[in-house]
Amino acid sequence: MEDSNETIVWEDDPDHARHQNQDPFAEARIGDHLRMYPTNVPAEIAFNAIARTIQAHPHWNPHCRKFIVVEGRKTVLIPPSLPSTPRAGRDPEKQQEILTGHFRFNLDILPAQFANGWVVGSGRSDMTNLGVDIVVTDDGERDGVRGRHVQIYHSPDRVLMLKPSPGKTAYLNHEKLENDGRALRHTSGLLIGNLLFKVQFTEHNQKFYLGRLNQLIQASAGWRSSRRTSFNPTPSQSTMDLWGYQFQSPRAAGTYGVVLPCIHSTTGIARAAKRIGRRKGTFHLVNNEISILKVVGDAGPHVSSSGDPILWYN
């Protein structure tokens, strides 16, 4: 993927076909497993400022520019209370044409330190490449985004997690993020300072993703993890949140129930759950399962990190 930092993709450009052969993102975009879209006016204005900087300065921040994709243009109305970019001035009810797009996450376009994941924020001027991978604003004071604000990283069980940096505040799906972070859903809302983003998994090639991820983990010094193959590390639209776990589609079924892979939302630990239909004829089965799981303890795949059995009754 040579010179990927030298090109912006203009998806609404009538001459797009002319650019396509020069576009190193065209094929790689198939491998994006996660994208982050600005969804409120402050986030869109901040994205526009970064995109304009890249447009005006082709050699600006070769690392961070690899994670930004410009898709088109649109006109927004700048509220009187919102400081706009210098191009638009500070006039009330000011209309401004901005560049739109998203930030991309791709295992062929790696963060500075893969084991630590993708660092998101406004950056620090005293660090190489601002010390971040995803720079979401050029004015952290205006947007309430500080330096290295949040991290998106893989847990030891290969689950994508999001956590705030020490001393930073962020909200995921309207809930304040604690220091130990939280697993991302198929579609999540992320609020950093004044900037709101939609974080969404793509319909990428799961087999390719897992293979590439295992290669990167094996090559990362200090990463200790057994290989998990019974669940998808990236959630789908069918993933369900229940009791602090994310449940995926069933992997096995028997006479009385089915087994579902699941992950703990705040630790990223992979587990399995057994679902048994709650009927008169299955009450004794439920009691037997609880007894067995309590004996097995943490060594068993169907037991939570607290040692309590995970059973889903329907």
N, C-alpha and C positions, 0 to 999 in steps of 0.2 A: 504494500500500500504506500507507494512512494509519493512524497510531497503532499500528503493528505492535509497538511496544515496550510496549503496555499490556495484552497478552493472553497468558495461558499456555494451551496446549492440554491439555485433560484427556481423553484418549482412552477412559478407563474410566468416565467420568462418566455415570450414567444419564440425566442431563439434557443430554447432549452436543448433542442436536438443538437445544435452546434456545440453546446457546452458538454453534452453528455459524454462524448468520447474522452474529454479531459477530466471528467469528474471521478475522482478515486472513491467517492462515497457511494456511487450508484450500486455496485455489487455488494459492498460491505454492509449496506443498510439492511440487507436480509438478515444479518446476524445480530441486529440490535435486540437485546432481550428486555430492555427497559427504556422508557422515554419520560422526560419530565417537561410538561407544557406549562407556560405561564398562563394563569387563568383570571387574574384581576388586573385592573388598569396599572397599578404600580409595578407589578411584575412584567407586564407587557412593555411599559416605558423603559424599565431597566434592561430588558432583553434587547430592545431597539438600540439603546446606547452602546451595548457591547457589540451588536452586529454592525453598527455604524463605525465603530472603532476598527473592527476587522476589515471593513470595506475600505477605510481610509488608510490603514496601515497594514499592508499585506504580511509584514513580518512580526506583527504584534503577538507576543506570547504564543510561540509555536505549540506548546503543550496544551493550554486551555482551549485554544481555538479548534482543536480536533474534536471537541465534544459538543460543538454548537452547529446546528443545522438551520439555515434560513430558508423558509418555505415560500414566503410571499410578502405582500404588503396589505395594509388596511388602514382605514382612517378611524381614529378614536377621538372622543371628546374628553379633554383634560378638565376634571373638576376644579373649581376655584381653589379648593383647599389642598390640592395636590401639586407640589413643585414638579414642573415638567423638565424636560431636557433643555439645554441652552438653545437648541434650534427653535424650540417652540416659544421660548420666553415664559413669562409668568402671568400672562393675561388670562382673566377668567373666561370660562367657556371657550377655550381655545381648541380648535380642531387641528389634528396633526396626523400626517401619514407616517406610519411606523412600519418597521420590518417585523415579521412574525416568524415563529419557528419553534424549535424545541431543543432540549439537551439530550444527548444520546449516551447510552451505556452499552458497550459492546466488548466482548472478550478478546477481540482483535485490536482494540484501541484501549490500552490499559492505563490505569491511574499510575501516579508516580510510585506508589508503594502498594502493590496488589494486596498484600496481607492486611493492610489497613483500609482497603476499599477506596471509594471515590469520596474525596473531601469537597464539600460544597460550602460556598460562602463568598465574601467580598474580597478575601485575600489579604495578605500582609506585604507591604512594600519592601520589607527587609528580608524577604524569603524568595528563593528561586521560583519562577513562575507564580509568584504571589503566594506560594505555599498551598494552593488549592488545585483541584482538577476541574471542578465546575464553578466558574465565576459567574454569579447571578446578578451582580450589580457593580457599577463603577463608582457608586456613592453609598457606601455602607452606612454612613451617618444619616443620610436622608431616608434610607429604606429600613433602618433598624437591623441590619445584618452585620455581624461582627466577624472579621477575619475568617478563621476556619470554624464554621458554624455547626455543621452536621456531617456525619459520615454515613455512607451507604456501603455495607460490607457483607461478606459471606460469613456466617457462623461456622463452627467446626462441622456441623451437619449440612453445610452448603445451602443454608437458607439465607435469603437476602434480608438483612436487618437494617434499621435506621436508628441512629442514636445521636443526641446532641453532644457537642464537645463540652469539656468541663466549663461550667460557668455560663453556658449558652442556653437559650430557651427556644423551643420549637414545639409545634403542635401537629399531630398526625391524626386525621379524621376527628378533629375537634377535641382531642385528648392531649393534654400536656405530656410530652415525652419525658420519661424518667431516664436516669443516667445509664441504665442497663439496656435501653433501647426497646424496639418492638419490630416484629416481623411485618414486612409489607404485605398488603393485600393485592389482589389483582389490579384494583384501581384504588388509589389512596389520595387523600388531600393533604398537602404539606404546607404549613404556614411557617415562614421564617421572617421574623420582623413584620414588615408590611407586605411582604410578597407571598402570594398564594400560587401554588403549583398543583397540577394533577400529575401524579406519578403512576404510570400505567405499564404493565407488562405487555409485550407484544406476542403475537402468535408465531414465535420463532421456532426453529427446528430444535426440538428438545434433545434429540439424540446427539446432534452436533454440539449443543450447549454443554451437556453433561461431559462429553468427551474432552472438550476444550478446557472445561473447568477442572476436571481431574488432572489434566496435564499441568495446568498452572499451579494447582495445589501441590503436586508432587515436586515441582521445581521451586517451591517457596520454602526457604529455610525456616525451621521452627514451626511449621504447620503440622500439627499432629491430629489426625482424624482417620477413622475407619471409613471405608467407602460405603456409601448408602445408595442402594439402587431401587428401593421399594417405594419411593415417593418422588414427586417432582419438586425440585427446589424452588421453582417459580410457580406461584399459584395461578389458577385459571378462574374463569367466571363461575365455575361450578364449586369452587372452594367455599366452605361454610365456616363461619366463626361461631364457636360454642364453648362456654366454660373456660375461656382463656386459651383455646386451641383452634387451629385452622385444620378442618377436616377436608380431605380430598376424596375423589371418587373411589368406590370400593375396589379392592384388588383381589379379593377371594370371597367365596360364598360357600355355605354348607347348608345342612338341613334346617338349622335353627337360627342362623344369623350370617352376617357378613363382616369382613375385616376391612377397616379403612386406615390408610396411613394418615398421620396427623403431625403437626409441629406445635410446640409450645410458643405462644405469641411473644413472650418476653425473653425467652432464652434461645429460641431457634432449635431446641432439641427435638429430634425426630422420635416419634412413638407410633404405636399402632393401637387402634381401638376396635372393640368388637361390638357390633350392634345386634341386639336381640329383640325381637318383637315382644312387647309386653302384653302377654295374653295369659289366661288362666293356666293353660297347659305348659307355660314356660317359666313360671315363677321359681320352680325348683332349679331350673337351669341357671337363672340369674344368681341365685344364692350359691350354687356350686362354683360359678365363675368368680364371684367375689372371694370365696374361700381360697380358691386356687391361686388367684393373683396376689392375695395377701401373703401366701406362703412363698411364692416365687420371688417377690420383692423387686428391687431395682434391677435384678439380672434379667427379668422378663421383659419382652418387647411391648407388653400391654399394660405397663405400670407407669404412672406419672412420676415426675422427679420427686414428688413428696411421698411416694410410696403408696398412694391411694389408687385403687383400680379406676381405669377409665372405661366406663360402660355407657353406651348411649341407648336409652330406652325410647321406643316409639310406639 
